[in-house]
Amino acid sequence: MKTLIKSALILNRQSSHHGKRRDILIDKGVIEKISANIEAPKAHEIKARGLCVSPAWIDLRANFRDPGFEYKEDLASGIAAAVAGGFGTVVLMPSTLPVIHGKSQVEYIAAQTRNSTVRILVTGSLSDNMEGKQLSEMFDMHNSGAVAFTDDKQSVGTELMSRALEYSKNFNGLLYSFPFDQGVNPGGTVHEGKTSVAMGTKGLSSLSEELRLQRDIELLKYCGGRLHVSLVSTARSVELIRKAKKEGLQITCGIAAHQLSFIEEDLLNFDSNLKVLPPFRSASDTKALISGLKDGTIDAICSDHSPEDIEHKSREFEDAAYGISSIQTTFCAALDKLSGQMELERIVDLFTSGPASVLKLEQPTIEAGNKISLTAFSTEENTTFTKEGWLSKSENSPYINATLKGKVLGLIGTI
């Protein structure tokens, strides 16, 4: 059946229709026609207040836990949650069992998701088995389709990072860096400051992020290569990235949408669903993140989807696992916080052209004759997230029963 999108604001800077309200007729994933008014009585119609369309969104960082931890999430449930969240492409972390550290693991994910509604891209581990001792089979994984290399949130030693940067230049590979020096505040759980003191818990200082980020930037200067700093959370980190970009380094960065929703004081009730890494920082840090999003220092907003089962989350706060099951709420969380502070087209850039640029992916434009996947969403309708409508296997989310601005209406077309 054909799909007719009625009176949608097109948000795609490369399109001749950008910023205009148009009807869009799609047949078998191909845009058949774009016009001010299209009549197609037999087509399935999509219409809503404040309806918008853009190229399908890209999530640069998520965990689907498959293989090995399917009781937390599997590929099918993760993909279902991604579709509900409006994502047409998702980049998976290698933290599975076994770790994605060779071409056979990369090819397993590719085979399992070949006919998926969502395009699944895979990162391979930077070190063999994510043990931080020797480089993984990066080139073989690259040839099998791995789009980047990372040890997720595990610590990477200076020698290993420098060797990885040097080696990845041979095939223009991309490294994901997570700036966190565990040795600065061992055992820390929340942002170091007045809240950690009030809670009586060990703090994670801004220095634990910024020290490692400074190291990685200096290594990038020395070794060359391409580096994506996948999660930043402090004002100083934003400034360090801004300076590195001005110096011409091949560096990009992203933030998780939930970093915009909460600040350190929100943890005073010891809700383990708010225990994340990096931790929620101060209000001034959040303000700096928004400034970085506005001026292009920050390239993308991701989900950092980290589903956890009840056993690992419903514990004493200090023992609970880090992370939020968030891919279904990512866009609404970002829109809820950024609406009125940033132009809508810039917010959409952070889910489309920004992450596409990080991965050097080509995105087709919204033009008649093009085969393209679109995300349809409303900026005037709200979404209340309930357990009944929750598609991830894991419910470790502070957004369940919350109402956020915006509503994802679905993915249309094909990747």
Legacy VTK file of the C-alpha trace (Angstrom):
# vtk DataFile Version 3.0
C-alpha trace
ASCII
DATASET POLYDATA
POINTS 415 float
0.000 0.000 0.000
1.176 3.506 -0.789
1.698 5.976 2.056
0.534 9.583 1.864
2.013 12.026 4.373
-0.251 15.065 4.586
0.927 18.637 5.142
4.267 17.788 6.735
7.038 20.278 7.446
10.069 18.916 5.597
13.291 19.204 7.599
16.213 18.283 5.371
18.689 21.067 4.557
19.815 19.381 1.336
16.257 19.187 -0.028
14.684 21.831 -2.267
11.588 21.396 -0.083
13.372 22.167 3.211
11.258 24.308 5.528
8.088 23.875 3.431
4.829 22.085 4.234
4.144 19.478 1.591
2.251 16.265 0.911
4.548 13.310 0.220
3.442 10.148 -1.597
5.635 7.086 -1.044
5.427 3.736 -2.810
7.673 0.805 -1.885
10.164 3.071 -0.151
10.455 5.494 -3.069
9.138 9.048 -2.982
6.699 9.128 -5.883
5.606 12.738 -5.559
6.002 15.848 -3.387
3.437 18.606 -3.794
1.320 21.154 -1.935
-1.687 18.854 -2.308
-1.814 15.206 -3.362
-4.937 13.072 -3.659
-4.429 9.316 -3.274
-7.669 7.735 -1.983
-6.256 4.235 -1.594
-3.047 5.285 0.184
-2.494 4.964 3.907
-2.593 8.520 5.247
-0.410 9.958 7.977
-1.483 13.303 9.383
-1.178 15.046 12.719
-0.955 18.452 14.331
2.555 19.826 13.902
3.524 16.986 11.558
7.174 16.982 10.441
9.349 14.616 8.422
13.100 14.241 8.157
15.515 11.576 6.956
15.360 8.652 9.380
17.253 9.339 12.591
20.620 7.808 13.465
21.560 6.670 16.970
25.339 6.571 17.386
25.385 4.611 20.642
23.137 1.830 21.929
23.333 -1.569 23.592
20.999 -4.368 22.465
22.769 -6.936 24.721
22.562 -9.712 22.117
24.328 -12.157 22.155
24.826 -13.202 25.760
22.486 -10.959 27.748
19.182 -11.495 25.968
17.314 -11.415 29.288
18.041 -7.649 29.331
17.439 -6.997 25.628
17.669 -8.865 22.346
17.924 -7.727 18.757
14.179 -8.031 18.135
13.118 -6.056 21.218
15.859 -3.492 20.718
14.821 -2.939 17.114
11.155 -2.611 18.115
12.078 0.054 20.692
14.270 1.829 18.119
11.388 1.986 15.618
9.134 3.417 18.325
11.837 5.977 19.035
12.061 7.021 15.376
15.514 5.597 14.632
16.200 4.122 11.208
19.873 3.415 11.937
21.401 2.258 15.239
25.085 1.756 16.078
25.619 -1.044 18.590
28.358 -1.249 21.185
30.542 -4.393 21.328
29.799 -5.187 25.005
28.159 -8.556 24.428
29.033 -12.150 25.303
31.138 -12.987 23.424
32.504 -9.500 22.874
32.345 -8.277 19.263
36.111 -8.500 18.765
36.450 -10.391 15.484
34.825 -10.617 12.086
32.675 -13.639 13.012
30.879 -11.611 15.691
30.390 -8.669 13.310
28.995 -11.027 10.690
26.661 -12.656 13.246
24.950 -9.319 13.957
24.782 -8.532 10.238
23.183 -11.908 9.472
20.653 -11.615 12.296
19.525 -8.131 11.240
19.832 -8.319 7.457
16.079 -7.942 6.847
15.415 -5.624 9.766
13.251 -2.523 9.611
16.195 -0.694 11.183
19.698 -0.605 9.717
21.948 -2.056 12.408
25.599 -0.985 12.359
28.211 -2.550 14.587
31.262 -1.303 16.447
34.058 -3.747 17.134
36.072 -3.763 20.317
39.274 -1.753 20.301
41.173 -4.366 22.298
41.002 -8.127 22.066
38.021 -9.284 24.145
37.872 -5.751 25.600
40.653 -6.700 28.014
42.778 -3.633 27.264
45.921 -5.627 26.501
46.346 -5.902 22.743
44.595 -4.556 19.669
41.641 -6.483 18.316
41.322 -7.648 14.699
40.316 -4.137 13.653
41.095 -4.412 9.958
39.246 -7.723 9.573
36.227 -6.286 11.380
36.392 -3.161 9.231
36.273 -5.332 6.108
33.279 -7.184 7.562
31.361 -3.958 8.131
32.311 -2.599 11.562
31.880 1.194 11.438
34.062 2.073 14.445
36.102 0.591 17.283
35.665 1.071 21.009
36.007 -0.652 24.345
32.681 0.961 25.259
33.038 2.350 28.800
36.084 0.285 29.740
39.337 2.087 30.415
41.843 2.183 27.534
45.517 2.630 28.414
47.627 5.333 26.819
49.863 2.965 24.860
46.904 1.005 23.497
45.024 4.148 22.467
48.070 5.533 20.668
48.610 2.237 18.811
44.936 2.104 17.880
45.039 5.629 16.451
48.172 4.823 14.446
46.816 1.524 13.144
43.334 2.830 12.266
44.861 5.409 9.902
45.729 2.553 7.519
42.053 2.162 6.604
40.664 5.547 7.770
39.007 3.846 10.724
37.033 5.648 13.411
37.678 5.210 17.141
35.024 5.861 19.775
36.451 7.280 22.987
34.684 7.322 26.350
36.480 9.944 28.481
36.567 8.473 31.952
39.641 7.975 34.128
38.603 5.439 36.766
41.692 6.141 38.820
40.676 9.704 39.685
37.663 8.802 41.846
37.578 5.016 42.352
34.175 3.875 43.587
32.439 7.135 42.713
28.758 6.988 41.763
27.400 10.554 41.352
28.796 13.941 40.410
31.276 15.165 43.007
29.770 18.190 44.723
27.091 19.240 47.159
24.782 16.397 46.115
27.364 13.652 46.685
28.075 15.166 50.105
24.361 15.311 50.970
23.889 11.708 49.832
26.970 10.487 51.658
28.266 8.786 48.499
31.596 8.897 46.716
31.711 11.471 43.972
32.824 11.353 40.343
34.563 14.642 39.660
34.542 16.534 36.384
38.299 15.918 36.368
37.733 12.176 35.876
36.247 13.015 32.463
38.346 15.998 31.487
41.731 14.455 32.317
41.096 11.490 30.018
39.670 13.745 27.315
42.791 15.938 27.417
44.933 12.814 27.051
42.971 11.567 24.047
43.136 14.949 22.344
46.907 15.105 22.831
47.260 11.578 21.456
45.132 12.545 18.457
47.433 15.518 17.823
50.500 13.285 18.035
49.265 10.187 16.204
46.614 11.510 13.850
43.502 9.490 13.054
39.773 9.981 13.586
38.200 10.172 17.054
34.585 10.372 18.169
34.151 11.260 21.844
30.861 9.489 22.275
29.689 11.014 25.566
30.661 14.287 27.224
28.971 15.865 30.212
30.946 18.856 31.549
31.396 22.469 30.516
35.172 22.059 30.378
34.841 19.024 28.080
32.763 21.065 25.646
35.432 23.774 25.641
38.219 21.222 25.071
36.355 19.775 22.061
35.648 23.257 20.723
39.346 24.138 20.895
40.415 20.838 19.290
38.055 21.405 16.371
39.429 24.897 15.829
42.905 23.370 15.673
41.762 21.183 12.781
41.774 17.797 14.513
39.504 15.063 13.153
37.385 14.946 16.293
33.624 14.791 16.859
31.518 14.334 19.953
28.058 13.506 21.187
25.898 13.564 24.281
23.111 11.352 25.599
19.671 12.988 25.518
19.061 12.221 29.178
21.997 14.464 30.125
19.704 17.361 29.182
16.813 16.181 31.381
18.420 15.841 34.794
21.025 17.462 37.024
22.852 16.216 40.100
20.181 17.355 42.582
17.676 14.982 40.988
19.525 12.052 42.559
18.846 13.073 46.157
16.102 10.440 46.443
18.568 7.652 45.483
16.579 6.565 42.411
18.831 3.978 40.760
17.147 4.677 37.407
19.066 7.967 37.483
22.426 6.304 38.043
24.266 6.812 34.764
27.813 7.120 33.471
28.825 9.865 32.954
26.791 11.071 35.941
24.350 13.931 35.801
26.306 17.119 36.396
25.422 20.662 37.510
22.956 23.074 35.942
25.865 25.118 34.601
27.234 22.016 32.857
23.850 21.426 31.219
23.841 25.040 30.038
27.275 24.509 28.475
26.059 21.339 26.722
23.202 23.299 25.166
25.634 25.986 24.009
27.766 23.249 22.434
24.728 21.856 20.637
23.840 25.293 19.294
27.253 26.209 17.913
28.094 22.805 16.414
30.751 21.781 18.927
28.558 18.777 19.746
27.745 16.828 16.592
25.039 14.419 17.703
22.541 13.411 20.354
22.423 9.672 21.043
20.397 7.377 23.284
23.209 5.577 25.141
20.494 2.915 25.439
21.559 0.669 28.339
18.809 -1.807 29.283
19.270 -3.527 32.636
17.186 -6.208 34.324
15.574 -5.723 37.734
18.253 -7.776 39.491
20.982 -5.335 38.441
19.004 -2.113 38.980
16.822 -2.703 42.059
19.700 -2.676 44.505
21.237 -0.288 46.976
22.192 2.805 44.965
25.962 2.269 45.168
25.630 -1.343 43.957
23.116 -0.727 41.163
24.207 -0.916 37.524
24.660 2.267 35.519
22.378 3.122 32.627
18.934 3.981 31.289
16.769 2.082 28.821
16.294 5.123 26.639
16.092 4.586 22.878
12.303 4.957 22.870
12.428 8.297 24.707
15.555 9.902 23.230
14.044 12.365 20.758
11.185 13.443 23.027
13.612 13.980 25.923
15.781 16.190 23.716
12.841 18.107 22.218
11.290 18.604 25.651
14.439 20.312 26.912
15.609 22.114 23.761
12.306 23.371 22.362
12.302 27.167 22.610
16.084 27.245 23.092
17.105 25.990 19.641
15.592 26.019 16.185
13.791 22.782 15.348
15.926 22.233 12.244
19.092 22.316 14.368
17.607 19.757 16.788
16.807 17.496 13.834
20.355 17.961 12.485
21.646 16.364 15.690
19.710 13.181 14.843
20.347 13.165 11.081
23.153 15.004 9.293
25.275 15.292 12.464
25.617 11.567 13.186
25.765 10.809 9.437
28.793 13.108 9.201
30.481 11.366 12.153
30.192 8.007 10.384
30.718 9.478 6.899
27.372 8.022 5.778
25.579 9.400 2.768
21.970 10.337 3.428
19.549 10.562 0.493
17.568 13.795 0.302
13.810 14.202 0.438
13.173 14.576 -3.293
10.810 12.860 -5.722
12.349 9.703 -7.166
14.643 8.992 -4.216
14.556 5.810 -2.177
14.684 6.922 1.425
13.613 6.113 4.966
11.795 8.935 6.757
10.934 9.621 10.362
7.539 11.238 10.874
6.922 13.091 14.128
4.768 15.772 15.700
6.079 18.743 17.631
2.625 19.782 18.869
1.518 16.483 20.370
2.949 15.032 23.588
3.852 11.474 24.569
3.182 9.795 27.893
5.450 6.784 28.247
3.750 3.874 30.012
4.765 0.328 30.866
2.012 -0.914 28.566
3.602 0.871 25.611
7.194 0.066 26.573
8.904 -2.113 23.968
12.342 -2.681 25.487
12.637 -5.792 27.642
14.037 -3.657 30.457
12.173 -0.907 32.296
15.101 0.907 33.910
13.899 4.355 32.873
12.987 7.504 34.800
10.708 8.463 31.885
8.098 5.743 32.462
4.843 7.544 33.426
6.398 10.865 32.362
4.890 13.092 29.668
7.361 14.671 27.232
6.975 17.083 24.357
6.703 15.584 20.880
5.437 12.330 19.435
7.139 9.881 17.071
4.626 8.735 14.455
6.790 6.148 12.780
9.364 5.147 10.187
8.251 5.302 6.565
10.080 3.851 3.598
13.148 1.671 3.643
16.826 1.987 4.452
LINES 1 416
415 0 1 2 3 4 5 6 7 8 9 10 11 12 13 14 15 16 17 18 19 20 21 22 23 24 25 26 27 28 29 30 31 32 33 34 35 36 37 38 39 40 41 42 43 44 45 46 47 48 49 50 51 52 53 54 55 56 57 58 59 60 61 62 63 64 65 66 67 68 69 70 71 72 73 74 75 76 77 78 79 80 81 82 83 84 85 86 87 88 89 90 91 92 93 94 95 96 97 98 99 100 101 102 103 104 105 106 107 108 109 110 111 112 113 114 115 116 117 118 119 120 121 122 123 124 125 126 127 128 129 130 131 132 133 134 135 136 137 138 139 140 141 142 143 144 145 146 147 148 149 150 151 152 153 154 155 156 157 158 159 160 161 162 163 164 165 166 167 168 169 170 171 172 173 174 175 176 177 178 179 180 181 182 183 184 185 186 187 188 189 190 191 192 193 194 195 196 197 198 199 200 201 202 203 204 205 206 207 208 209 210 211 212 213 214 215 216 217 218 219 220 221 222 223 224 225 226 227 228 229 230 231 232 233 234 235 236 237 238 239 240 241 242 243 244 245 246 247 248 249 250 251 252 253 254 255 256 257 258 259 260 261 262 263 264 265 266 267 268 269 270 271 272 273 274 275 276 277 278 279 280 281 282 283 284 285 286 287 288 289 290 291 292 293 294 295 296 297 298 299 300 301 302 303 304 305 306 307 308 309 310 311 312 313 314 315 316 317 318 319 320 321 322 323 324 325 326 327 328 329 330 331 332 333 334 335 336 337 338 339 340 341 342 343 344 345 346 347 348 349 350 351 352 353 354 355 356 357 358 359 360 361 362 363 364 365 366 367 368 369 370 371 372 373 374 375 376 377 378 379 380 381 382 383 384 385 386 387 388 389 390 391 392 393 394 395 396 397 398 399 400 401 402 403 404 405 406 407 408 409 410 411 412 413 414
